[in-house]
Each structure stands twice: as C-alpha cells, then as structure tokens.
Amino acid sequence: MSDVLDALRRHPDVEAENLHAVDATDRLLLDEAAPLLVGAPAGSVVVIGDRYGALTLGAVARHGVTGVRVHQDRLTGERALHANAARLGLGGFTSHGLTPGLVAGARVVLLQLPRALDALDEVAALVAEHADPDVVVVAGGRVKHMTTAMNDVLARHLGRVEARLARQKSRALVASSPRPAERPARRWPERAEHPDLGLVVCAHGGAFAGTGVDIGTRALLRHLDTVPTTTGTAVDLGCGTGVLAVALARLRPGVDVVATDESAAAVASARATVDANDVADRVRVSRAAGADDLPDASVDLVLLNPPFHVGATIAPQVAHDLFAQAARVLRPGGELWAVWNSHLRYRPVLERVVGPTRQVGRDPKFTVTASVRR
C-alpha cells in the first residue's frame, strides 16, 4: 500500500514543494479502519473528504474493497482521485454528492475531519439518519486543527465517540451508535437575512463564511454600483455562497451572470441563495475549477475575491491562476474587479497578467482593483 500512496499526485490541483497528496492523517485512518475494511461487503464503505484519493485508493488497494462511495467537496480533489486511479489502474469507487444516497446503508465511513464544525454537523447528521444502524465512523485530522468541539458535534448524532492515541501529530476519532431520533431538525442549508445589503444568504455546512458575508466580499460590494458593465455576461469566479452574483444581478438587470465554484458545498449554497433572492432567471451556478467551463474571450466582467490558502497553507499561486483564467475568458476591454488583502500586493501581477489596473478602493485590510483586459 505504501507504493500506492507514494505514487499519488495532487494534479490538477496546485503543485508545490510544501504541498503533498498524502498526509499522516490518511495513513492513520487507513490503519485504524483496517479491521473494519477487511472483508467489508461491496457498497458498504463510504469515504468523505478524501483530498486526493489516499483513503479511497488505499482501501481499494490494501483490502480489495469494492463499491466505495466517495464525496469530495473540492472538484480538483475529485479529479485528482480519478486521475490517480486511472494512472494506477485502480477502480471500485464512484463519486457522489453530499446526499442521503451517499451514506444509505453504509457500515464504515472514513472521514477527513473538516475544519468547520458546521460541515462536520451536516455530515454527522446525514450518517446518523441514513447509514446502517451498526455504522462505524473513523474520522481524523491533524491534532493542531482538532478541538474537543468536534467530539461534541459527533456525539450529537452518534452515541459513542472515542478518541484514539495520536500518531505523527494526527488523531482519529471513532464514532458509532447513531441516534437519528435525537438529531435536531434538518437545517441545511441555513438561511439568514442581511437587511443592510438587502440580501438573503443561504449556506450548507461546508460553505466559507456560512450565512455571513465575509469582509473581503463586503469591501467589493461597497463599490459594485460603480461597475460600468450594464449588458453582456459577467462571472462571479469562486462564488462561494453567491453573494456577489446576486448583488450584481440586482444592480445590473441587463447582465447575464454565471457563478462558478469548485466547492460542492458552495455551489449548493449559491443555488439556494440565488433562488432565495429571486434572480434564478439571471444567474446560472455551476461547479467548475475556476473558469474552465467558459470559452476564451466570452465574458465582459469578472468579479473575484480570491482565496490565498489551500487548506492551512498559504498559496498565493491560487490567486495568480485565477487572474490568468479571468484574463483568458474576458473579451478585450472587459474588466476584472478583484478584492484582495492589501499586504499581498497583487497589482503588479494583475498589470502583467490582465492589463492596466486601477485602484477602486482601499481600507487598512483590503484593496479593490479594476483591471482592463488588453
């Protein structure tokens, strides 16, 4: 199995010396779950949060598990799993959304713990309601990112939660005895009104910022009414819960808006937000890695609040890649409106990759710029 794990790659995700396709948590979870995976009936094993395929392909290669159902929030992770499997000649799994069908009748669930407690709550509730009554959840993460609140969230839905000994700075939690009758009423996606913005925001557990509006988005929203585009097509690139897409659709009724994100939780949240604000006739939401489903020189405006982390790792290259994608899909003369942490000093990159860039707004933390495609 070590050969299988050592052969995994992150592609098409960001490749860098300090970023790896397999970590100590993957290895720990596979070891902790080994007695459960031996002889597991086909279709009884579920993997949630597999980053690049280590859990899924490790279970398949070591134990011959078949019919594994997999959910990965990030589209790049899903593509990496399938690419790794094809390169290594492995199969025996299928990809699914975070729906009851993912966990229906499951006996074993391998889970890379999400950082957000709401994301964990949504997963645990789904397992408790739809998995086999004898299901065992083997969940794990890096110790520095784990809190006792994670135990509490699991215990809300599964009657028995046991913390195992840490190894190589990772720890596993083993949970069983689902109690769906005691589970709170389903609340996903949650919904919150923002009277100051005139918007309703909907969010699933794994969506960044939840039903709130992060401060970077708010910084861009303050200048959105000065965007000159009034017709044509606009893209909310990395849309999150869809706040920018909805706000633009309301401000510019003549613009067709496309909202894209690679996160399954974000896409589901954005669709709910679009529906809640009655702009479904003007906003299309799609799951995509950046702008990869859009033709060259096909849009007039791109809105972007780029991430600068991959997990817990600072990775400015992610924003640089999104700038390049924006440049590719913009028509000559089209504009990229971006908001970014001022200390990152992205303006020279924007000038080089997109075109002439002007500062639209700035506060102590964020800078808003507009770049004109050459």
N, C-alpha and C positions, 0 to 999 in steps of 0.2 A: 504493500500500500504506500510505503514511503516514496517509491518511484512514481506512483500516480500523482501524489500530492506535489512532489518536487517538480513534476512536469507541467503543472498548471500555470496559466498565464492570465494576466488581467485584461488583455486586449479584448474588446476595443476601448476599454477604459484607459485612463491616464497611466502611462508607464513612467516610473521614476525610480531612482536607486533606493529611496526610502519608502517605497510603496510595494507591498507584496500581495500575491494572490492567496496565500495560505498563512494563517497565524496560529499561535499556540492554542487559542480557543477552539479552532476547528479540530485540532489533533486531540485535545482533551475531550471534547464532546463525542468524537468517534470512539474513543477508548471507554468512556463512561457508558455509552449506549451499546457497546459490543454485545453484552449478554442478551439484550432485547432484540438486536438485529439478527442474531444467529437463528436461522430458520423462520424468520418473520414471513407470514403469508404474503403473497403478492397483493399489492394495493393497500397494505396496512401501515405503511411508513410514509410520513409526511415530513418535509423539510421546509422551514420558514426562515427567511433571512440569510440564506446561503449567499455569500458575497460573490464568489467566482466559480463555485462548483465543488469545493473541497468536501463539504458534508455529503452532498448528493453522490458524487462520483466515488468518494471514499467508501460510502455504504455499499454502492454497487460493486466496486472492485474487490473489496475485502470480504463481503458476505454474500455476494450474489443476489442482493435484494432486487426485486423487480416491482414494477408498477409504482415507483416512488412519485408522489405528487409534490410539486415544488412551487413555492411562492417567493419571488424576489421583488422587492419594491422597485429597485433601480433597473431600468431597461438594459443598461450596459452590463450589469451583473448577469442578467438573464442571457444576454447574447454571449457573454464570456463563458457561461456554463455550457451552452450549446456548442460553441466553438471548441472548447476544451474536450467535450465529449466526442465530437467529430474527429478531432486530431488524434485522440487516444483510442478510437474505435469502441467507445462505450455507449450504452443506451440504457433502457429500463426506467426511464423517468418521463414525466410530462409536466409542462408549466401551466400554472393556474392563477387566477385572481384570488384575492382575499375574500372568498365567498364560502358559504356552507359546504359546497361541493368539494372544496379543498380538503376539509378535515372529516367529512362524513365517514363514520365507521373506523377512523384511524385508531391504531393501537399504540403506535410510537410516533412522537413528534420531536424532531430535532430543531432547536430554535437558537439562532444567534440573537441574544437579547438586544432589542432596540434601545437606543439611548432615551427615547421619550417614553414616559410612563403611560401616556395615553395610547401610544402604539401598542405597548405590551398589554394594556387593558383590553383593547379591541381583539387582539389575538387570543388572549386567555378566555375571554367570553365566548368567542367562536368555538374554541376547542371544547369548553365545558358544555356547550349546548348541543354540539353536533358530532363529537368524536365518540368512540366506543366507551362504555362506562368503565372499562379497565384500562383506558389510555394512560400512558406514562409520558410526560413531557420532560425532556432533558434539555435544559436551557443553559446558556453560558455566555460569558463575556470577560473582558479584561477587568481585573479587580479594581483598577483605578476609576473605571467608569460605572461600577456597580454600587448600588445603595441598598439598604435594608428595605426601602420603599418598594423595590422590585419584588421582594419576598411577599410583602403585604398585598401587592396587586395580584400576584399569582394566587395567594391564599384566599382572595376574594372570590375566586372561581374554582379553585381546586383545593380540596380539604386538607391535603397533606403536602407540605413543602419542606424539602430537606436540602441544606447547603452542604456540599461536599468539600473536601480539602482542596485548597488552591494548589496549582501547579504551574510553574513558569509564568506567574503573575496573571493567571486565568483561573476562574472558578466556575463550577457547574452547580445549578440548582435542579433538583429532581422533584417534579410535582405530579400528583396523581389524585384520584378520588374526586372526579368532577361533581360539582353540585349546582347544576343549572337552575334548580328550583330557587336557590338563594341568590341568583345573579340579578343585579339591578336591571330594570327595563332597558332594552336596547336603545342606545342614544347616538349611534353613529350613522350618518355624520351629524355632529353637533352644529348648532346654528346660533349666531349672535348678531344683533343689530348694532350698527355704528351710526348713530344719528348725526355725528359731526361730519361723516362722509356721505351720508345718505345711502349706505350700502348694507346689505346683509351678507355675512361671510359664513360659509359652511366648511366644515373640516372633518376629515377622518383622523384617527388617532396618530397616524404617521406623518401628517402634513406639517411642514415647517410653520411655526408661529401659531398653529391651531386656528381658532376662530378670531384671533387677534390680527392686527395689521402691524407688521414689523416696521421699525423706524426708518429703514432704508426705503421701503416702499412709500411710506408717508412723505419722505423727502422728495421723491419723484412726483407723487400725487400733487404736491403743492405747486408744481409747475406744469402740470399736464394740460391745463387750459390754454397754454401758450404754444402747444404743438401746432404747427401750421397745416398739417395734413387734414383735409376735410373729405376726401374721397379716396377710392382705391382700396388697398389691402394693407393691414397692419398685423404685426406679430408680437405677441407677448411671449418672449423667449425665456423659458424656465418660469412658467406662470405661477407655480405654487397653487394657492387656493383660488387664483383667478381674479384677484382684486384689481390689478392694473387693466386687464382685459375688459372687465365690466365697467370700470370707470371711464375708459376710453370710448366704449360703445355708447355710453350715455352722453358723453361730451361731443362725440362726432358721429351722429346717426348715419351719416353717409359712408362711413368706413366699414368694410368687412374685416372682422378681427379673427385671427387664428391664435389660439392659446396652446402652447406646447410645453410638455414637461416629461422627463423620463421616469419620474416617480409615479407609481401606480396610485399611491395614496393622494398625491397632489392632483392627478388627473380626475380621480373620482370626486375629490373635493371641489375642484374648479367647475366640473359639470354641475354639481349641486348648487354652487354659488351662482353660476350663470342662470340656472333655472329659477332660483330664488329671487333674482333681480329682474326677471322677465326680459332678458336680452338673448334668449336662445336663437332667435331668428337672425342675429347679427354676430354671434360668437360661436366659433367651432373649436372644440377642445380635442386635442389628440395626444396620445402618448408617443413621444419621439425623443431620440437622443439629439438634443439641440434642434437644429433646423433641417435635419437630414431627410425629411419627407417633403421639403419645399424646393421648387426648381430655382435655378440661378436667375438673378435679376427679375424676381417675380413680385416683390412687395415694395411698398412706398415708405413704410415706417416700421422700425423695430423698437420695442421697449424692453429694457433689460436691467434687472437687479441681480448681478451675477454672484454666485457663491464664491468664496475663496478658500473653502475647506473641502477635502474629501474625507469624510468621517471626522476624525480628530486631527488630521494632518493638514497643515497649511499648504495649499497647492494653487498659486496664482495662475498656473498654466491653464486651469479650467476656464477662468475669465478670458484669457487670451484666445483660447479656442473658440469661445462663444463670440468674441469680437470678430474673428475670422469668418465664422458662419454667418453672422449678421451681414458682413461685407459681401459675402457670396450671394445672398438672397436679395439684397437691396438693389433696386434699379439705380442707375446713375442719377444723382441728385436726391435720392431718398435719404432719410436720416435715421441714425441710431441714437436714441435717447437712453442714456445709461446713468445709473446711480452707483457709486462705489465709495468704499472707505477712503477718506482723503489721504491717509498715510501710504496707500498703495501706489499712488502717483501713476495712474493708468493713462494719463493724457498723451504722453509720447507714443505709447503703444497704439492708442486709438488713431492718432495722426498718421502713423505709419500703415496700419492695417486697413483702416476705413477711409479716412480722408480728413480734411480741415475740421478741427474740433473747437467749439467754443464752450465756455463755462456758462451754464444757465443759472446755477445756484450753488451755494456753498454754506455750510454751517461748520461748527467745530469738528463734526464727525464725518459728514458725508459731502461729496461733490456730485452735482448733476451736470452732465455734459450732453451736447448735441453734436454728432459727427455727421458730415455730409459725404455721401458716397461719391468718390471721384468718377 
